[in-house]
């Protein structure tokens, strides 16, 4: 079987993509890789506490590897560290990198280019699936997920710290992708068919955080390499989840 590592965000798309891979049985997943903000010890963009990531991975049952980055890091720095990590995975004969991406063409192109530089290949189990149907199937399978970050330009405070269910979906504005694939919101998946047990937590405070862009921002990233933070995406609602 093909040996792979999984790019793990802790959110619903990662969880569903992992489920699909496990069902297909074409790949053997050796580890989950997650980017973590070294200053705050939280998952990049999601703002999820590292402790909850640890509990989540433990409940799923795979080895975990974390890459720690400063809150602001240039693309050059990011690419160099990622290349070193990918090269080490290649040396371990992990020839495939699995992602939960659905339809962001530029992001997929970027990923595939960087993987090819070290002889790896990207795998996208959810690619080009209808996002509304994906979310419907996700919920029908018994997965449970909560929003931990929303783009304040597109969604209000009432959408963060919400369990995703039919009511949540029905309340989304028409311009919002049901899976938040354009960066509208990020989630933490805490239960479902890939979990040995639910991850327990309490919902903490909701905070609005704004970021100031400057002339050098086009040379930096927020350690997830996605296009989530654009020139006009500078404010986000975060909901702190507290381990119990």
Biotite code that builds the C-alpha atoms (Angstrom):
import biotite.structure as struc

atoms = struc.array([
    struc.Atom([0.000, 0.000, 0.000], chain_id="A", res_id=1, res_name="UNK", atom_name="CA", element="C"),
    struc.Atom([0.999, 3.629, -0.546], chain_id="A", res_id=2, res_name="UNK", atom_name="CA", element="C"),
    struc.Atom([2.489, 5.367, 2.485], chain_id="A", res_id=3, res_name="UNK", atom_name="CA", element="C"),
    struc.Atom([1.330, 8.919, 3.182], chain_id="A", res_id=4, res_name="UNK", atom_name="CA", element="C"),
    struc.Atom([1.154, 11.735, 5.689], chain_id="A", res_id=5, res_name="UNK", atom_name="CA", element="C"),
    struc.Atom([-1.949, 13.842, 6.241], chain_id="A", res_id=6, res_name="UNK", atom_name="CA", element="C"),
    struc.Atom([-1.975, 17.643, 6.393], chain_id="A", res_id=7, res_name="UNK", atom_name="CA", element="C"),
    struc.Atom([-4.198, 18.052, 9.425], chain_id="A", res_id=8, res_name="UNK", atom_name="CA", element="C"),
    struc.Atom([-5.976, 21.334, 10.203], chain_id="A", res_id=9, res_name="UNK", atom_name="CA", element="C"),
    struc.Atom([-8.236, 19.941, 12.990], chain_id="A", res_id=10, res_name="UNK", atom_name="CA", element="C"),
    struc.Atom([-11.322, 21.025, 11.030], chain_id="A", res_id=11, res_name="UNK", atom_name="CA", element="C"),
    struc.Atom([-14.215, 19.288, 9.350], chain_id="A", res_id=12, res_name="UNK", atom_name="CA", element="C"),
    struc.Atom([-12.697, 19.028, 5.848], chain_id="A", res_id=13, res_name="UNK", atom_name="CA", element="C"),
    struc.Atom([-9.593, 17.360, 7.231], chain_id="A", res_id=14, res_name="UNK", atom_name="CA", element="C"),
    struc.Atom([-11.735, 14.960, 9.239], chain_id="A", res_id=15, res_name="UNK", atom_name="CA", element="C"),
    struc.Atom([-13.938, 14.079, 6.272], chain_id="A", res_id=16, res_name="UNK", atom_name="CA", element="C"),
    struc.Atom([-10.979, 13.648, 3.918], chain_id="A", res_id=17, res_name="UNK", atom_name="CA", element="C"),
    struc.Atom([-9.311, 11.367, 6.463], chain_id="A", res_id=18, res_name="UNK", atom_name="CA", element="C"),
    struc.Atom([-12.511, 9.344, 6.724], chain_id="A", res_id=19, res_name="UNK", atom_name="CA", element="C"),
    struc.Atom([-12.631, 8.946, 2.927], chain_id="A", res_id=20, res_name="UNK", atom_name="CA", element="C"),
    struc.Atom([-9.002, 7.804, 2.767], chain_id="A", res_id=21, res_name="UNK", atom_name="CA", element="C"),
    struc.Atom([-9.536, 5.261, 5.516], chain_id="A", res_id=22, res_name="UNK", atom_name="CA", element="C"),
    struc.Atom([-12.595, 3.927, 3.718], chain_id="A", res_id=23, res_name="UNK", atom_name="CA", element="C"),
    struc.Atom([-10.782, 3.596, 0.375], chain_id="A", res_id=24, res_name="UNK", atom_name="CA", element="C"),
    struc.Atom([-7.805, 1.764, 1.954], chain_id="A", res_id=25, res_name="UNK", atom_name="CA", element="C"),
    struc.Atom([-5.432, 2.789, -0.839], chain_id="A", res_id=26, res_name="UNK", atom_name="CA", element="C"),
    struc.Atom([-3.103, 4.713, 1.470], chain_id="A", res_id=27, res_name="UNK", atom_name="CA", element="C"),
    struc.Atom([-1.474, 3.953, 4.812], chain_id="A", res_id=28, res_name="UNK", atom_name="CA", element="C"),
    struc.Atom([-1.357, 7.146, 6.870], chain_id="A", res_id=29, res_name="UNK", atom_name="CA", element="C"),
    struc.Atom([1.739, 7.288, 9.019], chain_id="A", res_id=30, res_name="UNK", atom_name="CA", element="C"),
    struc.Atom([1.301, 10.669, 10.680], chain_id="A", res_id=31, res_name="UNK", atom_name="CA", element="C"),
    struc.Atom([-0.753, 13.855, 10.850], chain_id="A", res_id=32, res_name="UNK", atom_name="CA", element="C"),
    struc.Atom([1.075, 17.142, 10.223], chain_id="A", res_id=33, res_name="UNK", atom_name="CA", element="C"),
    struc.Atom([-0.196, 20.428, 11.708], chain_id="A", res_id=34, res_name="UNK", atom_name="CA", element="C"),
    struc.Atom([1.137, 24.000, 11.661], chain_id="A", res_id=35, res_name="UNK", atom_name="CA", element="C"),
    struc.Atom([1.140, 25.664, 15.090], chain_id="A", res_id=36, res_name="UNK", atom_name="CA", element="C"),
    struc.Atom([1.763, 29.260, 16.117], chain_id="A", res_id=37, res_name="UNK", atom_name="CA", element="C"),
    struc.Atom([4.808, 28.959, 18.388], chain_id="A", res_id=38, res_name="UNK", atom_name="CA", element="C"),
    struc.Atom([4.014, 32.155, 20.319], chain_id="A", res_id=39, res_name="UNK", atom_name="CA", element="C"),
    struc.Atom([0.435, 31.363, 21.277], chain_id="A", res_id=40, res_name="UNK", atom_name="CA", element="C"),
    struc.Atom([0.569, 27.563, 20.917], chain_id="A", res_id=41, res_name="UNK", atom_name="CA", element="C"),
    struc.Atom([-2.529, 27.551, 18.773], chain_id="A", res_id=42, res_name="UNK", atom_name="CA", element="C"),
    struc.Atom([-3.249, 26.138, 15.318], chain_id="A", res_id=43, res_name="UNK", atom_name="CA", element="C"),
    struc.Atom([-2.580, 28.704, 12.605], chain_id="A", res_id=44, res_name="UNK", atom_name="CA", element="C"),
    struc.Atom([-5.725, 30.550, 11.441], chain_id="A", res_id=45, res_name="UNK", atom_name="CA", element="C"),
    struc.Atom([-8.050, 28.340, 13.496], chain_id="A", res_id=46, res_name="UNK", atom_name="CA", element="C"),
    struc.Atom([-6.828, 29.716, 16.822], chain_id="A", res_id=47, res_name="UNK", atom_name="CA", element="C"),
    struc.Atom([-7.404, 26.310, 18.438], chain_id="A", res_id=48, res_name="UNK", atom_name="CA", element="C"),
    struc.Atom([-5.399, 25.513, 21.557], chain_id="A", res_id=49, res_name="UNK", atom_name="CA", element="C"),
    struc.Atom([-2.597, 23.014, 21.096], chain_id="A", res_id=50, res_name="UNK", atom_name="CA", element="C"),
    struc.Atom([-3.964, 20.954, 23.993], chain_id="A", res_id=51, res_name="UNK", atom_name="CA", element="C"),
    struc.Atom([-7.191, 20.317, 22.108], chain_id="A", res_id=52, res_name="UNK", atom_name="CA", element="C"),
    struc.Atom([-5.259, 19.345, 18.996], chain_id="A", res_id=53, res_name="UNK", atom_name="CA", element="C"),
    struc.Atom([-3.402, 16.801, 21.123], chain_id="A", res_id=54, res_name="UNK", atom_name="CA", element="C"),
    struc.Atom([-6.643, 15.397, 22.529], chain_id="A", res_id=55, res_name="UNK", atom_name="CA", element="C"),
    struc.Atom([-8.188, 15.261, 19.063], chain_id="A", res_id=56, res_name="UNK", atom_name="CA", element="C"),
    struc.Atom([-5.260, 13.389, 17.527], chain_id="A", res_id=57, res_name="UNK", atom_name="CA", element="C"),
    struc.Atom([-5.220, 11.016, 20.490], chain_id="A", res_id=58, res_name="UNK", atom_name="CA", element="C"),
    struc.Atom([-8.916, 10.267, 19.970], chain_id="A", res_id=59, res_name="UNK", atom_name="CA", element="C"),
    struc.Atom([-8.276, 9.549, 16.288], chain_id="A", res_id=60, res_name="UNK", atom_name="CA", element="C"),
    struc.Atom([-5.257, 7.385, 17.006], chain_id="A", res_id=61, res_name="UNK", atom_name="CA", element="C"),
    struc.Atom([-2.524, 8.567, 14.619], chain_id="A", res_id=62, res_name="UNK", atom_name="CA", element="C"),
    struc.Atom([0.979, 9.842, 15.399], chain_id="A", res_id=63, res_name="UNK", atom_name="CA", element="C"),
    struc.Atom([1.198, 13.627, 15.232], chain_id="A", res_id=64, res_name="UNK", atom_name="CA", element="C"),
    struc.Atom([3.932, 15.969, 14.065], chain_id="A", res_id=65, res_name="UNK", atom_name="CA", element="C"),
    struc.Atom([3.789, 19.729, 14.520], chain_id="A", res_id=66, res_name="UNK", atom_name="CA", element="C"),
    struc.Atom([5.581, 22.504, 12.692], chain_id="A", res_id=67, res_name="UNK", atom_name="CA", element="C"),
    struc.Atom([6.018, 25.614, 14.819], chain_id="A", res_id=68, res_name="UNK", atom_name="CA", element="C"),
    struc.Atom([6.073, 29.008, 13.110], chain_id="A", res_id=69, res_name="UNK", atom_name="CA", element="C"),
    struc.Atom([6.110, 32.603, 14.395], chain_id="A", res_id=70, res_name="UNK", atom_name="CA", element="C"),
    struc.Atom([2.858, 34.536, 14.074], chain_id="A", res_id=71, res_name="UNK", atom_name="CA", element="C"),
    struc.Atom([4.239, 36.331, 11.022], chain_id="A", res_id=72, res_name="UNK", atom_name="CA", element="C"),
    struc.Atom([6.616, 34.493, 8.704], chain_id="A", res_id=73, res_name="UNK", atom_name="CA", element="C"),
    struc.Atom([7.812, 35.323, 5.204], chain_id="A", res_id=74, res_name="UNK", atom_name="CA", element="C"),
    struc.Atom([6.888, 32.959, 2.402], chain_id="A", res_id=75, res_name="UNK", atom_name="CA", element="C"),
    struc.Atom([10.598, 32.343, 1.878], chain_id="A", res_id=76, res_name="UNK", atom_name="CA", element="C"),
    struc.Atom([10.988, 31.185, 5.480], chain_id="A", res_id=77, res_name="UNK", atom_name="CA", element="C"),
    struc.Atom([7.826, 29.131, 5.313], chain_id="A", res_id=78, res_name="UNK", atom_name="CA", element="C"),
    struc.Atom([8.771, 27.415, 2.069], chain_id="A", res_id=79, res_name="UNK", atom_name="CA", element="C"),
    struc.Atom([12.253, 26.595, 3.338], chain_id="A", res_id=80, res_name="UNK", atom_name="CA", element="C"),
    struc.Atom([11.004, 24.960, 6.529], chain_id="A", res_id=81, res_name="UNK", atom_name="CA", element="C"),
    struc.Atom([8.302, 23.082, 4.673], chain_id="A", res_id=82, res_name="UNK", atom_name="CA", element="C"),
    struc.Atom([10.822, 21.844, 2.115], chain_id="A", res_id=83, res_name="UNK", atom_name="CA", element="C"),
    struc.Atom([13.030, 20.507, 4.900], chain_id="A", res_id=84, res_name="UNK", atom_name="CA", element="C"),
    struc.Atom([10.060, 18.727, 6.450], chain_id="A", res_id=85, res_name="UNK", atom_name="CA", element="C"),
    struc.Atom([8.836, 17.276, 3.163], chain_id="A", res_id=86, res_name="UNK", atom_name="CA", element="C"),
    struc.Atom([12.338, 16.073, 2.357], chain_id="A", res_id=87, res_name="UNK", atom_name="CA", element="C"),
    struc.Atom([12.493, 14.257, 5.692], chain_id="A", res_id=88, res_name="UNK", atom_name="CA", element="C"),
    struc.Atom([9.122, 12.635, 4.937], chain_id="A", res_id=89, res_name="UNK", atom_name="CA", element="C"),
    struc.Atom([10.413, 11.535, 1.551], chain_id="A", res_id=90, res_name="UNK", atom_name="CA", element="C"),
    struc.Atom([13.394, 9.949, 3.308], chain_id="A", res_id=91, res_name="UNK", atom_name="CA", element="C"),
    struc.Atom([10.878, 8.021, 5.438], chain_id="A", res_id=92, res_name="UNK", atom_name="CA", element="C"),
    struc.Atom([9.247, 6.775, 2.208], chain_id="A", res_id=93, res_name="UNK", atom_name="CA", element="C"),
    struc.Atom([6.092, 8.808, 2.775], chain_id="A", res_id=94, res_name="UNK", atom_name="CA", element="C"),
    struc.Atom([5.505, 9.507, -0.897], chain_id="A", res_id=95, res_name="UNK", atom_name="CA", element="C"),
    struc.Atom([2.019, 11.031, -0.686], chain_id="A", res_id=96, res_name="UNK", atom_name="CA", element="C"),
    struc.Atom([0.626, 14.126, 1.021], chain_id="A", res_id=97, res_name="UNK", atom_name="CA", element="C"),
    struc.Atom([-3.121, 14.154, 1.680], chain_id="A", res_id=98, res_name="UNK", atom_name="CA", element="C"),
    struc.Atom([-5.172, 17.372, 1.895], chain_id="A", res_id=99, res_name="UNK", atom_name="CA", element="C"),
    struc.Atom([-8.796, 18.295, 2.600], chain_id="A", res_id=100, res_name="UNK", atom_name="CA", element="C"),
    struc.Atom([-8.988, 20.969, -0.127], chain_id="A", res_id=101, res_name="UNK", atom_name="CA", element="C"),
    struc.Atom([-12.125, 21.069, -2.257], chain_id="A", res_id=102, res_name="UNK", atom_name="CA", element="C"),
    struc.Atom([-11.884, 23.608, -5.083], chain_id="A", res_id=103, res_name="UNK", atom_name="CA", element="C"),
    struc.Atom([-9.174, 26.263, -4.622], chain_id="A", res_id=104, res_name="UNK", atom_name="CA", element="C"),
    struc.Atom([-7.201, 25.802, -7.837], chain_id="A", res_id=105, res_name="UNK", atom_name="CA", element="C"),
    struc.Atom([-4.365, 28.215, -7.014], chain_id="A", res_id=106, res_name="UNK", atom_name="CA", element="C"),
    struc.Atom([-3.777, 26.584, -3.649], chain_id="A", res_id=107, res_name="UNK", atom_name="CA", element="C"),
    struc.Atom([-3.713, 23.099, -5.156], chain_id="A", res_id=108, res_name="UNK", atom_name="CA", element="C"),
    struc.Atom([-1.262, 24.263, -7.817], chain_id="A", res_id=109, res_name="UNK", atom_name="CA", element="C"),
    struc.Atom([0.994, 25.728, -5.129], chain_id="A", res_id=110, res_name="UNK", atom_name="CA", element="C"),
    struc.Atom([0.877, 22.564, -3.054], chain_id="A", res_id=111, res_name="UNK", atom_name="CA", element="C"),
    struc.Atom([1.564, 20.268, -5.996], chain_id="A", res_id=112, res_name="UNK", atom_name="CA", element="C"),
    struc.Atom([4.483, 22.418, -7.126], chain_id="A", res_id=113, res_name="UNK", atom_name="CA", element="C"),
    struc.Atom([6.148, 22.336, -3.711], chain_id="A", res_id=114, res_name="UNK", atom_name="CA", element="C"),
    struc.Atom([5.546, 18.604, -3.337], chain_id="A", res_id=115, res_name="UNK", atom_name="CA", element="C"),
    struc.Atom([6.998, 17.881, -6.771], chain_id="A", res_id=116, res_name="UNK", atom_name="CA", element="C"),
    struc.Atom([10.215, 19.678, -5.813], chain_id="A", res_id=117, res_name="UNK", atom_name="CA", element="C"),
    struc.Atom([11.003, 16.864, -3.375], chain_id="A", res_id=118, res_name="UNK", atom_name="CA", element="C"),
    struc.Atom([9.385, 14.015, -5.285], chain_id="A", res_id=119, res_name="UNK", atom_name="CA", element="C"),
    struc.Atom([6.059, 13.811, -3.441], chain_id="A", res_id=120, res_name="UNK", atom_name="CA", element="C"),
    struc.Atom([2.521, 13.726, -4.811], chain_id="A", res_id=121, res_name="UNK", atom_name="CA", element="C"),
    struc.Atom([-0.626, 15.380, -3.492], chain_id="A", res_id=122, res_name="UNK", atom_name="CA", element="C"),
    struc.Atom([-3.863, 13.497, -2.838], chain_id="A", res_id=123, res_name="UNK", atom_name="CA", element="C"),
    struc.Atom([-7.208, 15.327, -2.567], chain_id="A", res_id=124, res_name="UNK", atom_name="CA", element="C"),
    struc.Atom([-10.087, 13.009, -1.536], chain_id="A", res_id=125, res_name="UNK", atom_name="CA", element="C"),
    struc.Atom([-12.715, 15.797, -1.566], chain_id="A", res_id=126, res_name="UNK", atom_name="CA", element="C"),
    struc.Atom([-11.574, 17.559, -4.729], chain_id="A", res_id=127, res_name="UNK", atom_name="CA", element="C"),
    struc.Atom([-14.338, 19.090, -6.861], chain_id="A", res_id=128, res_name="UNK", atom_name="CA", element="C"),
    struc.Atom([-17.119, 17.637, -4.736], chain_id="A", res_id=129, res_name="UNK", atom_name="CA", element="C"),
    struc.Atom([-20.211, 19.791, -4.312], chain_id="A", res_id=130, res_name="UNK", atom_name="CA", element="C"),
    struc.Atom([-19.695, 21.511, -0.964], chain_id="A", res_id=131, res_name="UNK", atom_name="CA", element="C"),
    struc.Atom([-23.359, 21.460, 0.011], chain_id="A", res_id=132, res_name="UNK", atom_name="CA", element="C"),
    struc.Atom([-23.533, 17.721, -0.606], chain_id="A", res_id=133, res_name="UNK", atom_name="CA", element="C"),
    struc.Atom([-20.227, 17.186, 1.193], chain_id="A", res_id=134, res_name="UNK", atom_name="CA", element="C"),
    struc.Atom([-21.478, 18.925, 4.319], chain_id="A", res_id=135, res_name="UNK", atom_name="CA", element="C"),
    struc.Atom([-24.766, 17.024, 4.192], chain_id="A", res_id=136, res_name="UNK", atom_name="CA", element="C"),
    struc.Atom([-22.952, 13.675, 3.998], chain_id="A", res_id=137, res_name="UNK", atom_name="CA", element="C"),
    struc.Atom([-20.533, 14.769, 6.717], chain_id="A", res_id=138, res_name="UNK", atom_name="CA", element="C"),
    struc.Atom([-23.372, 15.422, 9.153], chain_id="A", res_id=139, res_name="UNK", atom_name="CA", element="C"),
    struc.Atom([-25.303, 12.289, 8.185], chain_id="A", res_id=140, res_name="UNK", atom_name="CA", element="C"),
    struc.Atom([-22.260, 10.179, 9.037], chain_id="A", res_id=141, res_name="UNK", atom_name="CA", element="C"),
    struc.Atom([-22.367, 11.525, 12.577], chain_id="A", res_id=142, res_name="UNK", atom_name="CA", element="C"),
    struc.Atom([-19.473, 13.980, 12.507], chain_id="A", res_id=143, res_name="UNK", atom_name="CA", element="C"),
    struc.Atom([-19.718, 16.903, 14.919], chain_id="A", res_id=144, res_name="UNK", atom_name="CA", element="C"),
    struc.Atom([-17.898, 20.182, 14.422], chain_id="A", res_id=145, res_name="UNK", atom_name="CA", element="C"),
    struc.Atom([-17.930, 23.712, 15.837], chain_id="A", res_id=146, res_name="UNK", atom_name="CA", element="C"),
    struc.Atom([-16.841, 27.001, 14.279], chain_id="A", res_id=147, res_name="UNK", atom_name="CA", element="C"),
    struc.Atom([-13.754, 28.507, 15.926], chain_id="A", res_id=148, res_name="UNK", atom_name="CA", element="C"),
    struc.Atom([-13.000, 31.377, 13.538], chain_id="A", res_id=149, res_name="UNK", atom_name="CA", element="C"),
    struc.Atom([-15.111, 33.397, 11.091], chain_id="A", res_id=150, res_name="UNK", atom_name="CA", element="C"),
    struc.Atom([-14.210, 36.186, 8.696], chain_id="A", res_id=151, res_name="UNK", atom_name="CA", element="C"),
    struc.Atom([-15.760, 39.260, 10.301], chain_id="A", res_id=152, res_name="UNK", atom_name="CA", element="C"),
    struc.Atom([-16.268, 40.940, 6.930], chain_id="A", res_id=153, res_name="UNK", atom_name="CA", element="C"),
    struc.Atom([-18.606, 38.148, 5.873], chain_id="A", res_id=154, res_name="UNK", atom_name="CA", element="C"),
    struc.Atom([-20.105, 36.708, 9.062], chain_id="A", res_id=155, res_name="UNK", atom_name="CA", element="C"),
    struc.Atom([-21.125, 38.136, 12.422], chain_id="A", res_id=156, res_name="UNK", atom_name="CA", element="C"),
    struc.Atom([-20.231, 37.132, 15.960], chain_id="A", res_id=157, res_name="UNK", atom_name="CA", element="C"),
    struc.Atom([-23.294, 34.873, 16.110], chain_id="A", res_id=158, res_name="UNK", atom_name="CA", element="C"),
    struc.Atom([-21.691, 32.434, 13.668], chain_id="A", res_id=159, res_name="UNK", atom_name="CA", element="C"),
    struc.Atom([-18.581, 31.694, 15.732], chain_id="A", res_id=160, res_name="UNK", atom_name="CA", element="C"),
    struc.Atom([-18.740, 29.108, 18.508], chain_id="A", res_id=161, res_name="UNK", atom_name="CA", element="C"),
    struc.Atom([-21.667, 27.429, 16.736], chain_id="A", res_id=162, res_name="UNK", atom_name="CA", element="C"),
    struc.Atom([-22.157, 23.714, 16.208], chain_id="A", res_id=163, res_name="UNK", atom_name="CA", element="C"),
    struc.Atom([-22.685, 23.175, 12.488], chain_id="A", res_id=164, res_name="UNK", atom_name="CA", element="C"),
    struc.Atom([-26.151, 21.739, 11.935], chain_id="A", res_id=165, res_name="UNK", atom_name="CA", element="C"),
    struc.Atom([-29.136, 22.341, 9.664], chain_id="A", res_id=166, res_name="UNK", atom_name="CA", element="C"),
    struc.Atom([-29.969, 25.600, 11.416], chain_id="A", res_id=167, res_name="UNK", atom_name="CA", element="C"),
    struc.Atom([-26.432, 26.896, 10.932], chain_id="A", res_id=168, res_name="UNK", atom_name="CA", element="C"),
    struc.Atom([-26.469, 25.981, 7.244], chain_id="A", res_id=169, res_name="UNK", atom_name="CA", element="C"),
    struc.Atom([-29.857, 27.582, 6.669], chain_id="A", res_id=170, res_name="UNK", atom_name="CA", element="C"),
    struc.Atom([-28.757, 30.820, 8.328], chain_id="A", res_id=171, res_name="UNK", atom_name="CA", element="C"),
    struc.Atom([-25.650, 31.244, 6.166], chain_id="A", res_id=172, res_name="UNK", atom_name="CA", element="C"),
    struc.Atom([-25.875, 34.162, 3.705], chain_id="A", res_id=173, res_name="UNK", atom_name="CA", element="C"),
    struc.Atom([-26.144, 33.184, 0.043], chain_id="A", res_id=174, res_name="UNK", atom_name="CA", element="C"),
    struc.Atom([-22.597, 34.369, -0.709], chain_id="A", res_id=175, res_name="UNK", atom_name="CA", element="C"),
    struc.Atom([-21.026, 31.999, 1.837], chain_id="A", res_id=176, res_name="UNK", atom_name="CA", element="C"),
    struc.Atom([-19.764, 28.584, 0.748], chain_id="A", res_id=177, res_name="UNK", atom_name="CA", element="C"),
    struc.Atom([-21.420, 25.856, 2.876], chain_id="A", res_id=178, res_name="UNK", atom_name="CA", element="C"),
    struc.Atom([-17.990, 24.406, 3.723], chain_id="A", res_id=179, res_name="UNK", atom_name="CA", element="C"),
    struc.Atom([-16.319, 27.789, 4.162], chain_id="A", res_id=180, res_name="UNK", atom_name="CA", element="C"),
    struc.Atom([-13.868, 26.820, 1.437], chain_id="A", res_id=181, res_name="UNK", atom_name="CA", element="C"),
    struc.Atom([-13.084, 30.458, 0.622], chain_id="A", res_id=182, res_name="UNK", atom_name="CA", element="C"),
    struc.Atom([-11.946, 31.104, 4.184], chain_id="A", res_id=183, res_name="UNK", atom_name="CA", element="C"),
    struc.Atom([-15.334, 32.308, 5.445], chain_id="A", res_id=184, res_name="UNK", atom_name="CA", element="C"),
    struc.Atom([-15.034, 30.158, 8.572], chain_id="A", res_id=185, res_name="UNK", atom_name="CA", element="C"),
    struc.Atom([-12.865, 27.494, 10.197], chain_id="A", res_id=186, res_name="UNK", atom_name="CA", element="C"),
    struc.Atom([-13.905, 24.633, 12.447], chain_id="A", res_id=187, res_name="UNK", atom_name="CA", element="C"),
    struc.Atom([-12.840, 22.116, 15.073], chain_id="A", res_id=188, res_name="UNK", atom_name="CA", element="C"),
    struc.Atom([-14.121, 18.576, 14.551], chain_id="A", res_id=189, res_name="UNK", atom_name="CA", element="C"),
    struc.Atom([-14.620, 16.851, 17.893], chain_id="A", res_id=190, res_name="UNK", atom_name="CA", element="C"),
    struc.Atom([-16.568, 13.657, 17.201], chain_id="A", res_id=191, res_name="UNK", atom_name="CA", element="C"),
    struc.Atom([-17.480, 11.251, 14.411], chain_id="A", res_id=192, res_name="UNK", atom_name="CA", element="C"),
    struc.Atom([-16.805, 7.814, 12.942], chain_id="A", res_id=193, res_name="UNK", atom_name="CA", element="C"),
    struc.Atom([-13.006, 8.265, 12.940], chain_id="A", res_id=194, res_name="UNK", atom_name="CA", element="C"),
    struc.Atom([-12.947, 9.089, 16.683], chain_id="A", res_id=195, res_name="UNK", atom_name="CA", element="C"),
    struc.Atom([-12.505, 6.560, 19.482], chain_id="A", res_id=196, res_name="UNK", atom_name="CA", element="C"),
    struc.Atom([-14.211, 9.034, 21.802], chain_id="A", res_id=197, res_name="UNK", atom_name="CA", element="C"),
    struc.Atom([-15.510, 12.619, 21.620], chain_id="A", res_id=198, res_name="UNK", atom_name="CA", element="C"),
    struc.Atom([-13.083, 15.420, 22.466], chain_id="A", res_id=199, res_name="UNK", atom_name="CA", element="C"),
    struc.Atom([-14.404, 17.294, 25.492], chain_id="A", res_id=200, res_name="UNK", atom_name="CA", element="C"),
    struc.Atom([-14.252, 21.067, 25.776], chain_id="A", res_id=201, res_name="UNK", atom_name="CA", element="C"),
    struc.Atom([-16.077, 24.122, 27.041], chain_id="A", res_id=202, res_name="UNK", atom_name="CA", element="C"),
    struc.Atom([-16.947, 27.137, 24.904], chain_id="A", res_id=203, res_name="UNK", atom_name="CA", element="C"),
    struc.Atom([-15.007, 30.180, 26.097], chain_id="A", res_id=204, res_name="UNK", atom_name="CA", element="C"),
    struc.Atom([-15.036, 33.843, 25.142], chain_id="A", res_id=205, res_name="UNK", atom_name="CA", element="C"),
    struc.Atom([-15.527, 35.239, 21.675], chain_id="A", res_id=206, res_name="UNK", atom_name="CA", element="C"),
    struc.Atom([-12.973, 37.823, 20.579], chain_id="A", res_id=207, res_name="UNK", atom_name="CA", element="C"),
    struc.Atom([-12.675, 40.060, 17.516], chain_id="A", res_id=208, res_name="UNK", atom_name="CA", element="C"),
    struc.Atom([-9.099, 40.315, 16.297], chain_id="A", res_id=209, res_name="UNK", atom_name="CA", element="C"),
    struc.Atom([-7.974, 42.710, 13.590], chain_id="A", res_id=210, res_name="UNK", atom_name="CA", element="C"),
    struc.Atom([-4.725, 42.688, 11.664], chain_id="A", res_id=211, res_name="UNK", atom_name="CA", element="C"),
    struc.Atom([-2.967, 45.719, 10.194], chain_id="A", res_id=212, res_name="UNK", atom_name="CA", element="C"),
    struc.Atom([-1.527, 45.223, 6.724], chain_id="A", res_id=213, res_name="UNK", atom_name="CA", element="C"),
    struc.Atom([1.567, 47.051, 5.549], chain_id="A", res_id=214, res_name="UNK", atom_name="CA", element="C"),
    struc.Atom([3.672, 47.241, 2.410], chain_id="A", res_id=215, res_name="UNK", atom_name="CA", element="C"),
    struc.Atom([5.532, 44.056, 3.284], chain_id="A", res_id=216, res_name="UNK", atom_name="CA", element="C"),
    struc.Atom([2.461, 41.886, 3.874], chain_id="A", res_id=217, res_name="UNK", atom_name="CA", element="C"),
    struc.Atom([2.502, 40.473, 0.366], chain_id="A", res_id=218, res_name="UNK", atom_name="CA", element="C"),
    struc.Atom([5.795, 38.810, 1.324], chain_id="A", res_id=219, res_name="UNK", atom_name="CA", element="C"),
    struc.Atom([4.411, 37.086, 4.413], chain_id="A", res_id=220, res_name="UNK", atom_name="CA", element="C"),
    struc.Atom([1.899, 34.443, 5.314], chain_id="A", res_id=221, res_name="UNK", atom_name="CA", element="C"),
    struc.Atom([0.053, 33.262, 8.381], chain_id="A", res_id=222, res_name="UNK", atom_name="CA", element="C"),
    struc.Atom([1.572, 29.783, 8.289], chain_id="A", res_id=223, res_name="UNK", atom_name="CA", element="C"),
    struc.Atom([-1.235, 27.943, 6.521], chain_id="A", res_id=224, res_name="UNK", atom_name="CA", element="C"),
    struc.Atom([-0.154, 28.816, 2.923], chain_id="A", res_id=225, res_name="UNK", atom_name="CA", element="C"),
    struc.Atom([-3.773, 29.294, 1.931], chain_id="A", res_id=226, res_name="UNK", atom_name="CA", element="C"),
    struc.Atom([-5.385, 32.364, 0.439], chain_id="A", res_id=227, res_name="UNK", atom_name="CA", element="C"),
    struc.Atom([-7.536, 32.863, 3.545], chain_id="A", res_id=228, res_name="UNK", atom_name="CA", element="C"),
    struc.Atom([-6.051, 36.246, 4.419], chain_id="A", res_id=229, res_name="UNK", atom_name="CA", element="C"),
    struc.Atom([-6.398, 38.658, 1.512], chain_id="A", res_id=230, res_name="UNK", atom_name="CA", element="C"),
    struc.Atom([-5.974, 42.411, 1.479], chain_id="A", res_id=231, res_name="UNK", atom_name="CA", element="C"),
    struc.Atom([-9.553, 42.893, 2.584], chain_id="A", res_id=232, res_name="UNK", atom_name="CA", element="C"),
    struc.Atom([-9.677, 40.068, 5.143], chain_id="A", res_id=233, res_name="UNK", atom_name="CA", element="C"),
    struc.Atom([-8.248, 41.759, 8.215], chain_id="A", res_id=234, res_name="UNK", atom_name="CA", element="C"),
    struc.Atom([-10.744, 41.035, 10.999], chain_id="A", res_id=235, res_name="UNK", atom_name="CA", element="C"),
    struc.Atom([-11.821, 37.705, 12.412], chain_id="A", res_id=236, res_name="UNK", atom_name="CA", element="C"),
    struc.Atom([-14.084, 36.509, 15.205], chain_id="A", res_id=237, res_name="UNK", atom_name="CA", element="C"),
    struc.Atom([-12.474, 33.768, 17.293], chain_id="A", res_id=238, res_name="UNK", atom_name="CA", element="C"),
    struc.Atom([-14.122, 31.507, 19.842], chain_id="A", res_id=239, res_name="UNK", atom_name="CA", element="C"),
    struc.Atom([-11.814, 30.058, 22.469], chain_id="A", res_id=240, res_name="UNK", atom_name="CA", element="C"),
    struc.Atom([-12.422, 26.381, 23.216], chain_id="A", res_id=241, res_name="UNK", atom_name="CA", element="C"),
    struc.Atom([-11.193, 25.275, 26.619], chain_id="A", res_id=242, res_name="UNK", atom_name="CA", element="C"),
    struc.Atom([-10.099, 21.657, 27.310], chain_id="A", res_id=243, res_name="UNK", atom_name="CA", element="C"),
    struc.Atom([-11.930, 19.919, 30.158], chain_id="A", res_id=244, res_name="UNK", atom_name="CA", element="C"),
])
